[in-house]
């Protein structure tokens, strides 16, 4: 880390960070957020016994994500500007967050853009439209133990078969994307995004790895996913913000897997609606999210008894309450319920009509932020999560203990956690 920062000094001098002319403005910015977090995850064992996994550690990004970045604009005249944004995530608790090759990896955002009266066109790695609803309409901003269960279930791979295959690498950001942002239209705003999968296509399709010859030699290879279609994202978000109100609707589709020979393509489809209303003495938050994994077939497949489109519905309500004009109380309640799961963590098979109990979880979080200034704050957050029917979600930390005990497998039950930390921005 020290080596990388040392390399940045001459770079900063060369590009003129902190200086501006009539045409160009370049800024260095960042956040350092470090604290102590504790986790306690309890699994219910046989005959009322329980097994607990716990952990206390120095963490980062429990209030705001630690980062380091450069951004700048050049005035091209006629109301047209060109800009760039390079932002790398930092693990401020141990100083990591740089690339394995010793250079910076701008994994949070890496874009160039063209901005004018027509709006903004943005190219590179950027936040997805669907992620913004989860982030902006959560009092805890999807950071730390207070993070909404909507975000946890959308982006986290959890133990058990409930979310088998539910790995969405494009939940928060998409690489290789083209985005368009509407210009200011009163209180209305919006964006659309398309991200390329950049996979190799073969014609004839039988040459797609592992290839026909390999499958003839070993027929089991036909079930091996080639993922030639995986990696694509398409989505959009529209909203209205004026005075105390901000409300938005978002939709996104991420292609997460494919198999050429089985003719299947798997996508995670997300749509959500959320908003805030600021009364001054309290700011209210709310969101509803619907998530489904859809597997489409190249040919019509009749399977009336198969369980299709597993997913979950999630809700959040919350509030922030200013104290003495500077500090902030944060509180939220979130819940998710899974649908059409073939089995849950308990191994119970859902019947054809879906009458069996489906996994679900709810969570309560409360926190306090004390602001020394606009840039420096200390914070404390506590969260409690309750699982039902083996949902298996946690507030963070270690996984549940689920190894068999005397023939019984402990069931993911409760999860507790806290964050105590300090945030400094520059």
KETIKE-852317 format. One line per field, with one value per residue: residue number from 0; residue in three letters; x, y, z of N, C-alpha, C in turn. Coordinates in steps of 0.1 Angstrom, whole numbers. Layout:
num: [NUM|...]
residuo: [ALA|...]
n_px: [X|...]
n_py: [Y|...]
n_pz: [Z|...]
ca_px: [X|...]
ca_py: [Y|...]
ca_pz: [Z|...]
c_px: [X|...]
c_py: [Y|...]
c_pz: [Z|...]
//
This chain:
num: [0|1|2|3|4|5|6|7|8|9|10|11|12|13|14|15|16|17|18|19|20|21|22|23|24|25|26|27|28|29|30|31|32|33|34|35|36|37|38|39|40|41|42|43|44|45|46|47|48|49|50|51|52|53|54|55|56|57|58|59|60|61|62|63|64|65|66|67|68|69|70|71|72|73|74|75|76|77|78|79|80|81|82|83|84|85|86|87|88|89|90|91|92|93|94|95|96|97|98|99|100|101|102|103|104|105|106|107|108|109|110|111|112|113|114|115|116|117|118|119|120|121|122|123|124|125|126|127|128|129|130|131|132|133|134|135|136|137|138|139|140|141|142|143|144|145|146|147|148|149|150|151|152|153|154|155|156|157|158|159|160|161|162|163|164|165|166|167|168|169|170|171|172|173|174|175|176|177|178|179|180|181|182|183|184|185|186|187|188|189|190|191|192|193|194|195|196|197|198|199|200|201|202|203|204|205|206|207|208|209|210|211|212|213|214|215|216|217|218|219|220|221|222|223|224|225|226|227|228|229|230|231|232|233|234|235|236|237|238|239|240|241|242|243|244|245|246|247|248|249|250|251|252|253|254|255|256|257|258|259|260|261|262|263|264|265|266|267|268|269|270|271|272|273|274|275|276|277|278|279|280|281|282|283|284|285|286|287|288|289|290|291|292|293|294|295|296|297|298|299|300|301|302|303|304|305|306|307|308|309|310|311|312|313|314|315|316|317|318|319|320|321|322|323|324|325|326|327|328|329|330|331|332|333|334|335|336|337|338|339|340|341|342|343|344|345|346|347|348|349|350|351|352|353|354|355|356|357|358|359|360|361|362|363|364|365|366|367|368|369|370|371|372|373|374|375|376|377|378|379|380|381|382|383|384|385|386|387|388|389|390|391|392|393|394|395|396|397|398|399|400|401|402|403|404|405|406|407|408|409|410|411|412|413|414|415|416|417|418|419|420|421|422|423|424|425]
residuo: [UNK|UNK|UNK|UNK|UNK|UNK|UNK|UNK|UNK|UNK|UNK|UNK|UNK|UNK|UNK|UNK|UNK|UNK|UNK|UNK|UNK|UNK|UNK|UNK|UNK|UNK|UNK|UNK|UNK|UNK|UNK|UNK|UNK|UNK|UNK|UNK|UNK|UNK|UNK|UNK|UNK|UNK|UNK|UNK|UNK|UNK|UNK|UNK|UNK|UNK|UNK|UNK|UNK|UNK|UNK|UNK|UNK|UNK|UNK|UNK|UNK|UNK|UNK|UNK|UNK|UNK|UNK|UNK|UNK|UNK|UNK|UNK|UNK|UNK|UNK|UNK|UNK|UNK|UNK|UNK|UNK|UNK|UNK|UNK|UNK|UNK|UNK|UNK|UNK|UNK|UNK|UNK|UNK|UNK|UNK|UNK|UNK|UNK|UNK|UNK|UNK|UNK|UNK|UNK|UNK|UNK|UNK|UNK|UNK|UNK|UNK|UNK|UNK|UNK|UNK|UNK|UNK|UNK|UNK|UNK|UNK|UNK|UNK|UNK|UNK|UNK|UNK|UNK|UNK|UNK|UNK|UNK|UNK|UNK|UNK|UNK|UNK|UNK|UNK|UNK|UNK|UNK|UNK|UNK|UNK|UNK|UNK|UNK|UNK|UNK|UNK|UNK|UNK|UNK|UNK|UNK|UNK|UNK|UNK|UNK|UNK|UNK|UNK|UNK|UNK|UNK|UNK|UNK|UNK|UNK|UNK|UNK|UNK|UNK|UNK|UNK|UNK|UNK|UNK|UNK|UNK|UNK|UNK|UNK|UNK|UNK|UNK|UNK|UNK|UNK|UNK|UNK|UNK|UNK|UNK|UNK|UNK|UNK|UNK|UNK|UNK|UNK|UNK|UNK|UNK|UNK|UNK|UNK|UNK|UNK|UNK|UNK|UNK|UNK|UNK|UNK|UNK|UNK|UNK|UNK|UNK|UNK|UNK|UNK|UNK|UNK|UNK|UNK|UNK|UNK|UNK|UNK|UNK|UNK|UNK|UNK|UNK|UNK|UNK|UNK|UNK|UNK|UNK|UNK|UNK|UNK|UNK|UNK|UNK|UNK|UNK|UNK|UNK|UNK|UNK|UNK|UNK|UNK|UNK|UNK|UNK|UNK|UNK|UNK|UNK|UNK|UNK|UNK|UNK|UNK|UNK|UNK|UNK|UNK|UNK|UNK|UNK|UNK|UNK|UNK|UNK|UNK|UNK|UNK|UNK|UNK|UNK|UNK|UNK|UNK|UNK|UNK|UNK|UNK|UNK|UNK|UNK|UNK|UNK|UNK|UNK|UNK|UNK|UNK|UNK|UNK|UNK|UNK|UNK|UNK|UNK|UNK|UNK|UNK|UNK|UNK|UNK|UNK|UNK|UNK|UNK|UNK|UNK|UNK|UNK|UNK|UNK|UNK|UNK|UNK|UNK|UNK|UNK|UNK|UNK|UNK|UNK|UNK|UNK|UNK|UNK|UNK|UNK|UNK|UNK|UNK|UNK|UNK|UNK|UNK|UNK|UNK|UNK|UNK|UNK|UNK|UNK|UNK|UNK|UNK|UNK|UNK|UNK|UNK|UNK|UNK|UNK|UNK|UNK|UNK|UNK|UNK|UNK|UNK|UNK|UNK|UNK|UNK|UNK|UNK|UNK|UNK|UNK|UNK|UNK|UNK|UNK|UNK|UNK|UNK|UNK|UNK|UNK|UNK|UNK|UNK|UNK|UNK|UNK|UNK|UNK|UNK|UNK|UNK|UNK|UNK|UNK|UNK|UNK|UNK|UNK|UNK|UNK|UNK|UNK|UNK|UNK|UNK|UNK|UNK|UNK|UNK|UNK|UNK|UNK|UNK]
n_px: [8|19|39|23|10|32|39|18|23|41|25|2|13|19|-6|-17|-33|-58|-56|-69|-81|-95|-104|-101|-106|-94|-97|-87|-100|-115|-124|-119|-128|-130|-133|-145|-160|-185|-198|-223|-236|-261|-271|-297|-298|-303|-329|-333|-308|-281|-257|-231|-214|-189|-173|-149|-136|-114|-127|-137|-155|-181|-198|-195|-182|-148|-125|-105|-100|-100|-112|-124|-131|-133|-138|-153|-165|-194|-213|-206|-190|-162|-154|-138|-137|-121|-119|-110|-115|-108|-93|-93|-86|-64|-48|-49|-62|-53|-41|-29|-7|7|-2|-29|-63|-91|-117|-142|-153|-148|-147|-153|-168|-192|-208|-237|-262|-279|-278|-259|-235|-219|-191|-177|-168|-194|-220|-249|-283|-303|-291|-289|-315|-316|-294|-298|-323|-321|-317|-292|-275|-266|-243|-223|-235|-261|-272|-297|-319|-328|-306|-287|-297|-298|-272|-255|-240|-253|-251|-264|-291|-311|-305|-290|-267|-273|-256|-247|-228|-230|-245|-241|-223|-214|-191|-176|-196|-222|-237|-265|-276|-303|-308|-314|-347|-369|-380|-376|-356|-333|-319|-302|-287|-263|-244|-217|-211|-188|-180|-168|-182|-193|-195|-200|-223|-217|-190|-186|-169|-172|-171|-182|-168|-155|-177|-188|-169|-170|-200|-210|-200|-217|-234|-219|-216|-210|-212|-212|-230|-231|-227|-238|-256|-286|-305|-325|-336|-360|-371|-384|-377|-382|-382|-392|-395|-385|-387|-384|-383|-370|-354|-337|-317|-296|-275|-265|-256|-251|-257|-247|-253|-274|-292|-299|-304|-296|-310|-310|-336|-345|-367|-377|-392|-390|-386|-381|-392|-389|-396|-384|-381|-380|-369|-384|-380|-386|-390|-397|-389|-385|-372|-360|-349|-346|-348|-344|-353|-339|-356|-391|-401|-419|-429|-447|-446|-423|-403|-401|-384|-372|-369|-371|-391|-388|-389|-386|-387|-379|-361|-345|-334|-327|-305|-301|-295|-271|-263|-273|-299|-304|-327|-341|-363|-363|-373|-373|-388|-385|-394|-408|-387|-369|-359|-353|-329|-333|-338|-363|-387|-404|-438|-458|-477|-467|-473|-458|-439|-419|-385|-377|-368|-363|-352|-339|-325|-305|-290|-265|-251|-225|-215|-186|-178|-184|-169|-159|-168|-182|-196|-222|-237|-263|-276|-302|-311|-335|-340|-363|-375|-350|-337|-311|-296|-272|-260|-234|-199|-188|-199|-229|-229|-233|-228|-235|-248|-249|-266|-283|-287|-277|-299|-298|-305|-305|-290|-267|-252|-227|-214|-187|-173|-152|-153|-137|-136|-123]
n_py: [-12|13|16|19|43|60|60|75|101|115|112|126|152|154|154|175|176|190|215|239|250|271|253|226|205|186|162|148|124|108|82|71|46|29|4|-15|-46|-70|-103|-128|-158|-181|-214|-237|-267|-303|-312|-288|-277|-255|-242|-220|-197|-172|-140|-114|-85|-62|-40|-25|1|1|22|42|32|25|42|54|79|94|121|141|169|182|212|214|233|250|240|214|187|166|138|119|92|75|50|33|6|4|-16|-5|-14|-31|-21|-31|-36|-29|-39|-73|-71|-50|-26|-1|-12|-1|-9|-1|21|29|50|68|98|117|147|168|190|170|150|125|103|74|53|22|6|6|16|-4|2|-10|-14|11|17|0|10|38|39|28|33|26|25|2|-7|-23|-40|-32|-34|-37|-66|-70|-63|-80|-106|-103|-99|-117|-149|-174|-201|-235|-250|-233|-210|-221|-217|-190|-166|-135|-117|-92|-76|-51|-36|-33|-43|-33|-17|4|34|56|87|107|142|171|173|190|176|150|121|96|66|43|11|-10|-39|-56|-90|-100|-126|-153|-162|-191|-204|-230|-237|-261|-261|-248|-248|-275|-288|-309|-332|-338|-342|-365|-383|-382|-382|-370|-345|-328|-317|-297|-264|-239|-212|-192|-172|-158|-129|-106|-76|-58|-29|-4|27|49|80|104|134|159|186|174|148|117|92|61|38|7|-17|-47|-71|-97|-119|-149|-175|-202|-229|-243|-268|-279|-260|-239|-208|-188|-162|-135|-117|-85|-63|-32|-9|21|47|79|102|133|148|166|166|139|115|93|60|36|4|-20|-51|-74|-104|-128|-159|-169|-196|-201|-220|-233|-248|-258|-269|-292|-293|-298|-303|-294|-272|-239|-207|-198|-175|-144|-122|-89|-65|-32|-9|22|48|80|101|133|147|173|188|179|153|118|95|62|38|7|-18|-49|-75|-107|-131|-163|-179|-206|-224|-254|-270|-265|-254|-272|-295|-301|-309|-288|-290|-296|-276|-256|-253|-258|-245|-218|-206|-178|-145|-120|-87|-64|-32|-7|25|50|81|102|134|150|169|180|162|143|116|95|63|40|8|-16|-49|-73|-105|-128|-160|-182|-214|-223|-202|-190|-166|-140|-114|-109|-118|-151|-182|-201|-230|-260|-287|-322|-332|-359|-371|-351|-321|-289|-260|-229|-201|-176|-143|-119|-87|-60|-27|-5|25|48|74|92|116|129]
n_pz: [0|8|-11|-34|-28|-27|-54|-64|-58|-76|-98|-91|-91|-117|-131|-119|-95|-75|-86|-109|-141|-166|-183|-173|-145|-119|-93|-62|-40|-12|13|46|66|95|121|149|148|159|158|161|155|156|156|157|174|180|203|216|220|211|187|185|165|167|163|167|153|137|114|82|65|76|79|58|26|24|4|-25|-48|-81|-100|-127|-150|-183|-199|-230|-244|-257|-240|-236|-220|-211|-191|-164|-141|-116|-92|-64|-41|-6|19|49|74|72|53|27|-6|-31|-63|-71|-86|-77|-86|-87|-86|-101|-89|-79|-94|-128|-153|-183|-197|-215|-214|-217|-229|-238|-219|-202|-214|-205|-201|-192|-160|-137|-113|-111|-123|-107|-83|-71|-60|-38|-23|-19|-7|18|51|62|41|27|42|66|96|97|71|47|44|18|2|12|6|-22|-32|-18|-15|2|27|21|2|-6|-21|-42|-67|-69|-75|-80|-97|-108|-92|-78|-94|-129|-153|-184|-195|-210|-203|-200|-189|-181|-189|-167|-159|-148|-119|-126|-132|-146|-158|-181|-187|-204|-204|-218|-224|-235|-243|-263|-293|-312|-345|-366|-338|-325|-320|-297|-266|-243|-268|-296|-302|-277|-261|-273|-267|-239|-226|-203|-202|-215|-197|-186|-178|-201|-201|-220|-226|-203|-181|-193|-187|-184|-178|-161|-146|-133|-119|-95|-80|-57|-36|-5|-13|-28|-52|-69|-96|-105|-128|-136|-155|-152|-168|-157|-161|-185|-208|-236|-248|-234|-240|-223|-206|-179|-159|-136|-125|-115|-100|-85|-62|-46|-20|-4|22|35|64|79|108|108|85|63|50|24|7|-18|-32|-58|-67|-90|-103|-135|-158|-191|-220|-251|-266|-265|-234|-216|-184|-160|-133|-123|-102|-108|-115|-90|-62|-44|-24|-10|16|30|57|71|90|94|120|128|153|174|152|140|145|141|143|132|119|110|95|79|56|41|19|6|-26|-44|-40|-44|-24|11|35|54|41|33|9|-13|-21|-51|-52|-37|-10|12|40|32|32|52|65|89|100|123|128|144|149|157|148|154|145|143|125|91|77|95|116|142|149|159|156|159|152|147|136|125|114|96|89|79|64|65|65|75|97|91|94|107|92|98|120|107|105|110|141|162|143|137|119|127|125|107|127|145|143|154|156|158|151|157|151|132|108|82|58|27]
ca_px: [0|28|45|13|8|44|38|8|28|45|13|-6|20|19|-19|-22|-44|-60|-56|-80|-80|-108|-109|-99|-106|-91|-98|-84|-110|-115|-130|-113|-138|-124|-140|-146|-173|-187|-208|-227|-245|-266|-278|-305|-294|-313|-334|-332|-294|-277|-243|-228|-201|-188|-161|-147|-125|-113|-133|-138|-167|-194|-207|-193|-172|-135|-121|-96|-104|-96|-123|-122|-139|-127|-148|-151|-172|-207|-221|-202|-179|-156|-150|-134|-138|-113|-122|-106|-119|-96|-95|-85|-82|-51|-41|-50|-72|-46|-40|-19|5|13|-9|-42|-74|-102|-128|-154|-158|-138|-155|-152|-181|-195|-220|-241|-277|-286|-276|-246|-231|-208|-185|-167|-174|-202|-231|-261|-295|-311|-284|-292|-326|-312|-285|-303|-335|-318|-311|-278|-268|-260|-230|-222|-244|-274|-276|-311|-319|-329|-293|-280|-302|-296|-258|-247|-241|-254|-251|-276|-296|-321|-300|-280|-265|-277|-244|-249|-216|-234|-255|-238|-216|-212|-180|-178|-210|-225|-248|-270|-283|-312|-305|-323|-360|-376|-376|-375|-343|-334|-307|-303|-273|-261|-231|-214|-205|-175|-177|-165|-193|-188|-203|-213|-223|-212|-176|-185|-162|-161|-170|-189|-159|-152|-189|-190|-160|-175|-213|-213|-196|-228|-241|-210|-220|-200|-213|-209|-239|-231|-220|-246|-266|-294|-314|-328|-342|-366|-376|-388|-372|-385|-385|-389|-399|-377|-392|-378|-386|-358|-354|-324|-316|-282|-273|-255|-251|-257|-252|-251|-258|-287|-300|-305|-298|-302|-309|-316|-344|-348|-374|-379|-397|-386|-386|-379|-399|-382|-405|-375|-379|-377|-369|-389|-375|-394|-386|-402|-380|-389|-360|-363|-339|-354|-340|-351|-348|-339|-367|-402|-399|-431|-425|-457|-444|-410|-403|-394|-383|-369|-365|-376|-397|-382|-395|-379|-392|-369|-361|-333|-339|-316|-305|-294|-291|-259|-261|-283|-304|-309|-334|-348|-368|-364|-377|-374|-394|-381|-405|-405|-374|-371|-356|-347|-317|-337|-339|-377|-390|-416|-447|-461|-485|-460|-479|-449|-433|-407|-375|-379|-360|-365|-341|-341|-312|-306|-276|-263|-240|-221|-207|-177|-178|-190|-160|-155|-180|-181|-209|-225|-249|-266|-286|-306|-317|-342|-343|-373|-375|-337|-333|-296|-289|-266|-256|-220|-191|-187|-211|-236|-224|-244|-223|-244|-245|-257|-276|-291|-280|-282|-306|-296|-315|-304|-277|-265|-239|-225|-203|-183|-162|-149|-153|-131|-136|-114]
ca_py: [0|24|17|25|57|67|61|84|115|121|112|138|164|155|158|188|174|202|228|240|261|274|241|213|204|172|162|136|123|95|80|61|42|18|2|-28|-53|-83|-111|-140|-165|-192|-225|-245|-281|-312|-312|-274|-273|-246|-241|-206|-192|-158|-134|-100|-82|-48|-40|-12|4|-2|34|45|23|32|43|64|81|106|125|153|173|192|219|213|244|248|232|200|184|153|135|106|88|63|49|20|3|2|-22|4|-21|-38|-14|-37|-29|-27|-51|-82|-68|-38|-14|1|-17|8|-18|6|27|33|54|81|102|129|153|180|192|158|141|120|90|69|40|15|-1|15|10|-8|10|-17|-13|24|17|-7|18|51|38|21|42|23|26|-12|-8|-28|-50|-27|-35|-43|-80|-70|-63|-92|-117|-101|-100|-126|-163|-180|-216|-242|-252|-223|-201|-228|-210|-176|-158|-124|-108|-78|-70|-37|-30|-40|-39|-33|-12|17|40|69|94|118|156|176|175|193|167|136|116|83|60|29|5|-23|-44|-67|-102|-102|-140|-158|-170|-200|-208|-236|-237|-273|-260|-242|-257|-285|-293|-321|-344|-341|-348|-378|-392|-382|-376|-362|-331|-321|-309|-287|-251|-232|-198|-183|-161|-151|-116|-95|-69|-47|-24|10|33|62|85|118|140|173|190|163|134|110|79|56|24|1|-30|-51|-85|-102|-132|-155|-188|-208|-242|-244|-281|-281|-250|-231|-196|-184|-148|-130|-105|-77|-50|-27|5|27|61|86|115|141|157|176|160|125|111|80|52|24|-2|-33|-57|-87|-110|-142|-166|-175|-204|-203|-232|-230|-255|-258|-280|-293|-298|-292|-305|-289|-259|-229|-193|-195|-161|-139|-108|-82|-52|-24|4|27|62|86|112|142|151|186|194|174|139|111|81|54|26|0|-32|-55|-89|-114|-145|-170|-185|-216|-231|-268|-275|-255|-258|-284|-306|-303|-306|-281|-297|-290|-264|-246|-251|-260|-233|-214|-199|-164|-139|-105|-81|-50|-25|6|30|64|87|115|141|161|179|174|151|133|111|82|57|27|1|-30|-55|-86|-111|-140|-169|-192|-225|-225|-192|-190|-153|-135|-99|-109|-127|-165|-189|-210|-243|-269|-301|-331|-336|-370|-374|-339|-309|-276|-251|-215|-196|-162|-137|-106|-80|-46|-20|7|29|62|77|105|118|140]
ca_pz: [0|9|-24|-43|-25|-31|-68|-67|-56|-89|-107|-87|-95|-132|-136|-113|-86|-66|-93|-119|-150|-172|-191|-166|-130|-114|-78|-54|-29|-5|26|54|76|103|134|155|146|165|152|169|147|164|149|166|173|185|217|221|221|201|184|182|159|169|158|169|144|131|100|76|56|82|78|44|21|23|-11|-29|-62|-89|-109|-134|-161|-192|-206|-244|-251|-262|-230|-236|-211|-211|-178|-160|-127|-112|-78|-59|-28|3|32|57|86|71|43|14|-15|-43|-71|-68|-94|-72|-91|-83|-94|-98|-90|-76|-106|-138|-164|-190|-200|-223|-207|-223|-228|-241|-208|-200|-218|-196|-205|-182|-149|-130|-105|-119|-119|-96|-70|-65|-51|-25|-16|-15|1|30|61|65|28|25|48|80|101|95|57|45|39|4|-4|16|-2|-36|-36|-10|-17|15|27|19|-12|-9|-31|-50|-80|-68|-74|-90|-98|-113|-84|-75|-105|-141|-161|-199|-197|-216|-196|-204|-179|-186|-184|-157|-165|-136|-108|-131|-135|-151|-164|-186|-188|-211|-202|-227|-217|-241|-245|-276|-299|-322|-356|-359|-323|-319|-316|-284|-257|-245|-282|-299|-301|-263|-255|-278|-259|-225|-226|-191|-204|-221|-186|-180|-182|-208|-197|-232|-226|-190|-180|-198|-179|-190|-168|-161|-134|-135|-106|-94|-67|-56|-22|5|-18|-38|-54|-81|-100|-112|-133|-142|-158|-152|-173|-147|-165|-197|-212|-250|-252|-229|-245|-212|-202|-165|-156|-123|-128|-103|-101|-71|-61|-33|-19|9|24|45|71|86|121|106|71|62|39|22|-5|-21|-42|-63|-74|-96|-112|-146|-167|-203|-228|-265|-271|-255|-224|-208|-170|-151|-118|-119|-96|-117|-111|-76|-60|-31|-22|1|20|40|62|80|92|101|129|131|167|176|139|135|147|134|147|121|123|99|96|66|56|28|19|-6|-33|-54|-37|-45|-11|19|42|62|32|31|-5|-16|-30|-64|-51|-30|3|23|45|25|40|53|75|92|106|129|130|150|150|160|142|160|136|148|114|79|72|105|123|148|148|165|150|164|143|151|125|128|103|97|79|74|54|66|63|87|96|87|103|103|87|108|122|102|105|117|155|166|133|134|114|132|116|109|135|148|140|160|153|161|145|164|142|128|93|78|43|22]
c_px: [9|35|36|11|20|44|28|13|32|34|4|0|19|5|-24|-33|-45|-59|-67|-77|-94|-113|-109|-99|-104|-91|-94|-93|-109|-123|-122|-123|-133|-131|-138|-160|-173|-199|-211|-238|-249|-274|-285|-302|-306|-317|-332|-318|-291|-262|-241|-215|-200|-174|-161|-135|-125|-117|-132|-151|-180|-203|-207|-182|-159|-131|-111|-99|-99|-108|-120|-130|-131|-138|-145|-158|-186|-216|-217|-190|-174|-151|-145|-136|-131|-114|-118|-110|-107|-101|-87|-81|-68|-43|-41|-60|-65|-44|-28|-6|12|7|-23|-52|-86|-115|-142|-161|-146|-145|-149|-165|-181|-208|-223|-256|-285|-286|-262|-245|-219|-204|-176|-174|-181|-213|-243|-273|-303|-304|-287|-304|-323|-303|-291|-316|-334|-311|-296|-270|-260|-246|-232|-233|-259|-280|-289|-309|-322|-316|-285|-284|-299|-281|-250|-250|-241|-254|-264|-281|-307|-317|-289|-279|-268|-264|-245|-238|-218|-244|-253|-232|-215|-200|-184|-192|-210|-238|-252|-279|-291|-306|-316|-336|-370|-371|-374|-360|-344|-320|-310|-288|-274|-247|-228|-208|-191|-170|-175|-177|-187|-199|-196|-211|-218|-197|-175|-179|-173|-161|-177|-180|-156|-165|-191|-181|-164|-188|-216|-209|-207|-236|-232|-214|-208|-200|-210|-218|-238|-223|-227|-255|-273|-304|-316|-335|-347|-371|-379|-384|-375|-389|-382|-391|-388|-382|-387|-382|-374|-360|-341|-324|-301|-282|-261|-250|-258|-250|-257|-258|-271|-297|-306|-297|-304|-299|-315|-323|-348|-356|-377|-385|-394|-387|-383|-388|-394|-392|-397|-372|-376|-378|-373|-383|-384|-389|-393|-394|-385|-377|-364|-351|-347|-344|-348|-344|-349|-351|-378|-400|-412|-427|-434|-455|-430|-412|-395|-393|-382|-366|-370|-382|-391|-389|-386|-387|-381|-370|-347|-339|-327|-317|-296|-289|-279|-258|-274|-286|-309|-316|-341|-353|-369|-367|-376|-381|-391|-394|-400|-391|-377|-369|-351|-335|-320|-338|-354|-381|-403|-425|-451|-469|-479|-466|-470|-443|-420|-398|-378|-370|-364|-354|-344|-327|-314|-292|-277|-250|-237|-211|-199|-177|-184|-182|-157|-167|-176|-195|-210|-237|-250|-277|-289|-314|-323|-345|-355|-372|-361|-332|-317|-289|-283|-263|-242|-212|-191|-200|-217|-228|-235|-240|-232|-239|-255|-268|-285|-282|-286|-288|-302|-307|-314|-290|-277|-252|-239|-213|-200|-171|-161|-148|-147|-131|-128|-116]
c_py: [13|27|23|40|66|70|72|99|121|122|124|151|166|160|170|187|186|215|228|252|263|262|228|215|189|172|148|136|109|94|69|58|29|16|-12|-34|-66|-90|-124|-147|-179|-202|-234|-260|-290|-310|-298|-269|-263|-246|-227|-204|-177|-153|-119|-96|-67|-49|-26|-11|0|10|39|36|31|31|54|66|94|109|139|156|182|198|220|225|241|240|218|198|169|150|121|104|75|61|34|18|0|-6|-15|-3|-28|-32|-20|-30|-26|-40|-60|-79|-55|-25|-13|-6|-9|0|-12|13|31|37|67|85|115|135|166|182|180|148|137|106|85|55|35|7|9|8|7|0|3|-15|0|24|11|2|31|51|29|31|39|22|13|-13|-13|-37|-45|-29|-42|-57|-81|-71|-75|-104|-116|-104|-110|-141|-169|-195|-222|-242|-242|-215|-208|-221|-195|-168|-147|-114|-94|-72|-55|-30|-39|-35|-39|-27|2|22|53|75|106|132|160|179|178|184|153|133|101|79|46|24|-8|-26|-56|-78|-105|-116|-143|-166|-179|-203|-218|-237|-250|-272|-253|-252|-262|-291|-306|-333|-348|-347|-362|-388|-393|-375|-368|-348|-322|-312|-299|-274|-244|-217|-188|-171|-153|-138|-104|-89|-59|-42|-9|14|47|67|99|123|155|176|178|149|130|96|74|41|19|-13|-34|-66|-88|-116|-139|-168|-193|-221|-244|-257|-284|-270|-241|-219|-191|-169|-145|-117|-98|-65|-45|-13|9|42|66|98|121|151|167|169|145|123|96|73|40|18|-16|-38|-71|-93|-125|-146|-173|-183|-206|-214|-228|-237|-256|-271|-280|-300|-293|-293|-300|-275|-250|-215|-191|-180|-157|-125|-102|-69|-45|-12|9|42|67|99|121|146|163|192|188|159|131|97|74|41|20|-14|-37|-69|-94|-127|-151|-178|-195|-223|-246|-275|-264|-261|-271|-297|-310|-300|-299|-289|-290|-277|-253|-243|-252|-246|-230|-206|-184|-158|-125|-100|-67|-44|-11|12|45|69|101|122|152|172|173|162|140|129|98|76|44|21|-12|-35|-69|-92|-125|-148|-179|-202|-226|-215|-190|-177|-148|-120|-98|-118|-141|-171|-197|-223|-253|-283|-310|-333|-347|-373|-362|-328|-297|-267|-237|-208|-181|-156|-123|-100|-66|-40|-7|13|44|64|91|105|130|142]
c_pz: [0|-5|-34|-41|-29|-46|-72|-66|-69|-99|-104|-92|-110|-137|-130|-104|-77|-73|-104|-128|-156|-179|-183|-151|-126|-99|-73|-43|-23|8|33|66|83|116|138|153|153|159|161|161|153|155|159|164|179|200|224|223|209|199|179|176|162|165|162|161|141|117|94|68|63|82|63|39|19|8|-13|-44|-68|-98|-115|-146|-170|-199|-221|-251|-255|-253|-230|-227|-213|-196|-176|-145|-124|-97|-74|-45|-19|15|42|70|85|59|29|5|-29|-51|-68|-75|-89|-76|-86|-92|-91|-100|-86|-87|-115|-151|-170|-195|-208|-218|-215|-221|-231|-230|-207|-206|-211|-200|-194|-172|-140|-122|-114|-114|-107|-83|-63|-56|-38|-17|-10|-6|13|39|64|52|25|30|62|83|99|81|56|40|24|-3|0|8|-17|-40|-29|-14|-3|15|24|4|-16|-21|-39|-64|-80|-65|-85|-89|-103|-105|-82|-86|-117|-148|-176|-202|-204|-209|-201|-193|-184|-181|-173|-164|-153|-125|-113|-134|-140|-157|-170|-188|-196|-209|-211|-219|-223|-242|-260|-281|-311|-332|-365|-344|-317|-315|-303|-274|-247|-259|-283|-297|-286|-257|-260|-270|-244|-224|-214|-192|-210|-210|-180|-186|-189|-205|-208|-232|-213|-190|-185|-187|-187|-180|-169|-148|-138|-121|-107|-80|-67|-42|-13|0|-28|-40|-68|-83|-108|-117|-139|-145|-160|-157|-165|-151|-178|-200|-227|-254|-246|-234|-235|-210|-189|-163|-142|-127|-115|-107|-87|-73|-47|-32|-5|9|36|52|79|100|120|90|70|49|37|8|-6|-33|-46|-71|-78|-104|-123|-155|-179|-211|-243|-272|-261|-246|-215|-195|-160|-137|-114|-112|-104|-110|-96|-74|-46|-33|-10|4|30|44|72|82|97|108|132|146|168|163|133|135|141|140|134|126|111|103|82|67|42|30|5|-12|-42|-52|-37|-32|-3|26|50|54|29|16|-6|-25|-42|-63|-42|-16|15|28|37|35|41|65|77|101|112|132|135|151|153|154|148|150|143|138|102|74|82|114|130|149|156|159|157|155|149|140|129|115|106|86|72|63|54|63|76|86|92|96|98|99|99|109|118|100|113|132|159|156|130|129|120|122|118|116|137|145|146|155|157|153|154|156|140|113|91|63|39|7]
//
